[in-house]
Amino acid sequence: MTKIQNKIYDLEDRTREFAINVRKFLKKLPKTISNIEDGKQVVRSSGSVGANYIEANEALSKKDFKMRIKISRKEAKESSYWLKIIVVNNDVRFEAEGRALIQEAEELKKIFCSILEKSK
């Protein structure tokens, strides 16, 4: 695993850290109904990014590998979606951390797109 400017380049570790950081972020937010419900969604999708990537690494076929990578990409997109909603609906003091998580979700999505392109 290589770390450059706090970026982890082992993708299993990076996706796990993303899910952990999402959970840490959510703990800081006020306990409103919308934060709780939106938080449940982003907890599921952020965890699913890495879980499906791990499954892809254990795939039984190339077709299975591609499907798991597509699911990881989809879950990264969904995580970005929910994080954007959460950031907009909360105090500005949470914005920087939320935007950093959105950026990470977008980067993960691009990585999975690249993996799919290279696996053709």
Order of alpha helices (4+ residues) and beta strands (2+ residues): beta-beta-alpha-alpha-alpha-alpha
